[in-house]
Amino acid sequence: MDVDECQDQAGRFAELLRRFDLPRPFRLADLCEAVAALRGRPLRLLPMPRPADAGVCGLWVAFGAVDHVYYAPVASGVHQTHIILHELAHMLLDHRQPSGAAPEMLAQLFPDLDPAMAVRLLARSRSGAADRQEREAELLASMMWQHFNVAPLTAPTAPTEDANTLRRVIDAFTRSGRGRSS
């Protein structure tokens, strides 16, 4: 992908994010509710039953009438937030193939389903399309951090006054930095 394509993609993603009018301070639950409303179906955030041995940190599974986003419960709060944002990005970008999951993970999530069937239903081949989708989801998740001003979530134990000061500083830089060239 060349520079022009990257800039076009970032522009499309920024336009997508501007469609969301979320209250401040940012709450992940508000974004999840907005994504669910946009998709017209419930969204459930669920911790993975056990830590994934195969390095799977997150997984989006679109069932017939509900979306499930699984995240690693042993990850730090910041990492959990990024995992969820990444899976929400897959949803917002309408990525059709679910993330690749190891058979062991699928057995934990769906104990009543034959593991071979689960793999056939949910497995994503490591194709160029899958790699492209992962890059897109990662870029959109990273853009969400900035657009929604997610940074205060990284310091949940900070006193309210300090968190408000940080929020004002971030707001000042993001407002003054728009449209200016360095």
C-alpha positions as CSV (number, residue, x, y, z in Angstrom):
1,M,0.0,0.0,0.0
2,D,1.5,3.4,-1.0
3,V,1.3,6.6,0.9
4,D,-1.7,7.9,-1.0
5,E,-3.7,4.8,-0.3
6,C,-2.8,5.0,3.4
7,Q,-4.0,8.6,3.5
8,D,-7.2,7.8,1.7
9,Q,-7.9,4.9,4.1
10,A,-7.1,7.1,7.2
11,G,-9.5,9.7,5.8
12,R,-12.3,7.1,5.3
13,F,-11.7,5.9,8.9
14,A,-11.8,9.4,10.3
15,E,-15.1,10.0,8.5
16,L,-16.5,6.8,10.0
17,L,-15.5,7.8,13.5
18,R,-17.1,11.3,13.1
19,R,-20.4,9.5,12.8
20,F,-20.2,8.7,16.6
21,D,-21.3,11.4,19.0
22,L,-20.3,9.9,22.3
23,P,-20.5,11.6,25.7
24,R,-17.3,12.7,27.5
25,P,-15.5,11.4,29.3
26,F,-15.2,8.4,27.0
27,R,-16.6,5.1,28.2
28,L,-16.1,1.9,26.3
29,A,-19.7,0.9,27.2
30,D,-21.0,4.0,25.3
31,L,-19.0,3.1,22.2
32,C,-20.2,-0.5,22.4
33,E,-23.8,0.7,22.7
34,A,-23.3,2.9,19.7
35,V,-21.8,0.1,17.6
36,A,-24.7,-2.2,18.6
37,A,-27.2,0.4,17.6
38,L,-25.5,1.0,14.3
39,R,-25.5,-2.7,13.6
40,G,-29.1,-3.1,14.9
41,R,-28.2,-6.0,17.2
42,P,-27.0,-6.5,20.7
43,L,-23.3,-6.6,21.5
44,R,-21.8,-8.5,24.5
45,L,-18.3,-8.2,25.8
46,L,-17.1,-11.4,27.4
47,P,-13.9,-12.5,29.0
48,M,-12.4,-15.6,27.4
49,P,-13.0,-18.5,29.7
50,R,-9.3,-19.2,30.2
51,P,-6.1,-17.5,29.0
52,A,-5.5,-18.5,25.4
53,D,-2.4,-20.7,24.9
54,A,-2.3,-19.8,21.2
55,G,-1.8,-16.1,21.7
56,V,-5.4,-15.2,20.8
57,C,-6.2,-12.0,22.8
58,G,-9.5,-11.2,21.3
59,L,-12.2,-12.6,19.0
60,W,-15.4,-11.3,17.5
61,V,-18.1,-13.9,16.8
62,A,-21.2,-12.7,14.9
63,F,-24.0,-15.0,15.8
64,G,-27.4,-14.9,14.1
65,A,-28.9,-12.1,16.3
66,V,-26.0,-11.0,18.6
67,D,-22.3,-10.1,18.4
68,H,-19.9,-11.4,21.0
69,V,-16.5,-9.8,21.6
70,Y,-14.2,-12.0,23.7
71,Y,-11.1,-10.4,25.3
72,A,-8.3,-11.8,27.4
73,P,-9.2,-11.3,31.1
74,V,-5.6,-11.5,32.2
75,A,-4.5,-8.5,30.0
76,S,-4.0,-5.1,31.6
77,G,-6.9,-2.7,31.4
78,V,-5.2,-0.7,28.6
79,H,-4.6,-3.9,26.6
80,Q,-8.2,-5.1,27.1
81,T,-9.4,-1.7,25.9
82,H,-7.2,-2.0,22.8
83,I,-8.3,-5.6,22.2
84,I,-12.0,-4.6,22.3
85,L,-11.4,-1.5,20.1
86,H,-9.6,-3.8,17.5
87,E,-12.6,-6.2,17.5
88,L,-15.0,-3.3,17.2
89,A,-13.0,-2.1,14.3
90,H,-13.5,-5.4,12.5
91,M,-17.3,-5.0,13.1
92,L,-17.4,-1.4,11.9
93,L,-15.4,-2.3,8.8
94,D,-17.8,-5.2,8.1
95,H,-15.0,-7.7,7.9
96,R,-16.7,-10.9,7.0
97,Q,-14.2,-13.5,8.1
98,P,-13.8,-13.9,11.8
99,S,-10.4,-13.9,13.4
100,G,-8.4,-17.0,13.3
101,A,-8.8,-19.0,16.5
102,A,-7.0,-22.0,17.7
103,P,-9.0,-25.2,18.1
104,E,-8.3,-25.1,21.8
105,M,-9.8,-21.6,22.1
106,L,-12.9,-22.6,20.2
107,A,-13.4,-25.6,22.4
108,Q,-13.3,-23.3,25.5
109,L,-15.7,-20.9,24.0
110,F,-18.1,-23.5,22.4
111,P,-17.8,-26.7,24.5
112,D,-20.9,-28.2,22.9
113,L,-19.7,-27.8,19.4
114,D,-17.4,-30.3,17.7
115,P,-14.0,-28.6,17.5
116,A,-13.5,-29.6,13.8
117,M,-16.9,-28.0,13.0
118,A,-16.0,-24.9,14.9
119,V,-12.7,-24.6,13.0
120,R,-14.5,-24.9,9.7
121,L,-17.1,-22.3,10.7
122,L,-14.7,-19.8,12.2
123,A,-11.2,-20.3,10.9
124,R,-9.7,-17.6,8.8
125,S,-6.9,-18.6,6.4
126,R,-3.8,-16.6,6.6
127,S,-4.5,-15.0,3.2
128,G,-3.7,-11.6,1.9
129,A,-7.3,-10.5,2.6
130,A,-7.0,-11.6,6.3
131,D,-3.7,-9.8,6.7
132,R,-5.2,-6.7,5.1
133,Q,-8.2,-6.9,7.4
134,E,-5.9,-7.1,10.5
135,R,-3.9,-4.1,9.4
136,E,-7.2,-2.1,8.8
137,A,-8.6,-3.1,12.2
138,E,-5.4,-2.2,13.9
139,L,-5.3,1.2,12.2
140,L,-8.9,2.0,13.0
141,A,-8.5,0.8,16.7
142,S,-5.4,3.1,17.0
143,M,-7.4,6.0,15.5
144,M,-10.2,5.3,18.0
145,W,-7.8,5.9,20.9
146,Q,-7.1,9.4,19.6
147,H,-10.6,10.3,18.2
148,F,-12.5,9.3,21.3
149,N,-9.8,10.6,23.7
150,V,-9.4,7.2,25.3
151,A,-6.1,8.1,27.1
152,P,-7.8,8.8,30.5
153,L,-8.7,5.1,30.7
154,T,-5.0,4.4,31.0
155,A,-4.9,6.0,34.5
156,P,-8.1,4.9,36.2
157,T,-6.6,5.4,39.7
158,A,-5.6,9.1,39.0
159,P,-7.4,11.6,41.1
160,T,-10.3,13.3,39.2
161,E,-8.5,16.6,39.2
162,D,-5.5,15.0,37.5
163,A,-7.6,13.1,35.0
164,N,-9.5,16.4,34.1
165,T,-6.2,18.2,33.6
166,L,-4.9,15.5,31.3
167,R,-8.2,15.6,29.4
168,R,-7.9,19.4,28.9
169,V,-4.2,19.1,27.8
170,I,-5.1,16.3,25.2
171,D,-8.1,18.3,24.0
172,A,-6.0,21.5,23.6
173,F,-3.4,19.6,21.5
174,T,-5.9,17.7,19.4
175,R,-7.9,20.8,18.6
176,S,-4.9,23.1,17.9
177,G,-3.2,20.4,15.9
178,R,-6.0,19.8,13.4
179,G,-5.4,21.2,10.0
180,R,-1.9,22.5,10.8
181,S,1.1,21.3,9.1
182,S,4.4,20.8,10.9
